[in-house]
Amino acid sequence: MEQMQFRLHGPWEEVKEKIKEHNIELTDEDLDYQPGREEELLERLREKLGKSKQQIKALIESISYNSGKAG
């Protein structure tokens, strides 16, 4: 299985707040993340958002880079 490491442009706490602004139904518990445990976060968000892990990873990274691609 491919390891899903994030390429973040900034600290997770800042990225997490941007994600919560983008999707207000997500909680701190939903977005609990520890480096090396990406799969756990992706699985939680997959269940909550109904998107694939690849889509969620792309969303997180695009929000991190604030590229306007999120959504």
Phi, psi and omega in degrees: 000137181288134176286131183260080178270141180274146171251092185261145177251074182134169180292149182303320182301320178291317179298317180301317180295321177295321179296317180296326176293322180290324183223095188291348179282348180277141181251171175301322179296317177300325186259017177296124185217136173236133178309137183091352181240038182300322183300322180297314178297313181298321180294317178300314182289328177299315180294320184285321187261343180070029177244163178287160178300322179295320178295319180292318177300315179297320178297312180301313182293322180291322176295320179301317182275354178051044185273356181083005181270349184292140174119000000 
